[in-house]
Amino acid sequence: METEPDNSPPSKASLLGLDGLNFQLLDGVAAGIFGVISVVIAADLMRETSRFNLAQGFGFLTLGAIALAALVFFALLMPETRPDSALDGHIAASSPAQAAS
């Protein structure tokens, strides 16, 4: 029996030529940079206003709202995230063997 070729897209790590550990290291460095930059931007925008905590809270509230919007989008508009009863059999067979039967 012949195996089908793997047509899945390559991961970010393989595109960059990195192994798992190096990729995690760079991902952690990027997360640290973004964490510091958000604080620096809030401090710069709120200089001499005594509203630093408010600005940070608003920024993270905005990020939470974006995440909630993504959750609602995927829950309502992506058929593979719906329960089986709501699909009414509109999912195509996942393998050629299932399609033939």
N, C-alpha and C positions, 0 to 999 in steps of 0.2 A: 504494500500500500504506500502510495506516494504522499509525502507530507507537503502541506501548503507552505509557501514562502511567508515569512513574517513581514507583513506590510505596515507594522506599527511605526509611528514616527520616532525618531531618535530622541533620547532624553537630552536635557540641557547639558548635563555633565559630559555625555559622550560627544556632543557637538563641540564642547570646549576642550576635549581631550583630557579630561580630569578623571581621576578615580574618585570613589565615594568620599574618602576622608578629606581630600583636598577641596572637593566641591563643598562639603559641609563647612570647612574652615572659611572659605570665601563667602559663603552664605551668612555665616555668623558675623564676619567683619562688616558685610553690607548692612545687616540688621542693626549692628551697633552704630554705624555711621548715620543711618536714618533716624535712629532713636535720639542721637545727640543733635542732629540737625533740626529736628522738630522742636526741641527745647530752645535751641539758639534762635530759631526764627520767631518763636513765641516771645522770647525775651526781647528780641530786637523790635518787634512790632508793638509791644506793650511797655516799652521803656518810659519811665516817669508817669505811668498811669495807674499803678497799683492794681493792674488787672491781669497779671501773669497767670494765676491759677484759673481764672475764668477763660482765658484764651486757650489754655491747654485742655481744659474740660470741654470746651466747644469743639476743639480739633478732634478729640477722641470720640465725642458724641457724633460728629460727622462721619468718622470712620465706621462707627457702629451702625449708623443709618445706611451707609453704603453696603455694609455686609448684610444687613437685613433685607435690603432691596435685592441683592444677589440671591439670597435664600428664597425669597418669594418668587423671583423669576424662575429659578430652577424647579421649585416645588410645583408651580402652576403651568409652566410652559414646556418643560422637558418631559416627554412621555415615559422615559425610563425611570423617572423618580416617582411616578404615580403608583398607587397600589394596583395589583393585578385586576381587581374588579372594575376599576375605572378605565381600563384600557380597551375593553370589549374586543380583544383579539387583534388589535391593530399593530402589534409588533411582528416584524418579519422573523422568520426562523433564523436562529443564530448560526446554524451550520447547514451545508448542502444536504446532509443526510436527513435532517429534520424537515427540510423543504420538500424532499422527495416523498416523505411518508404522509 
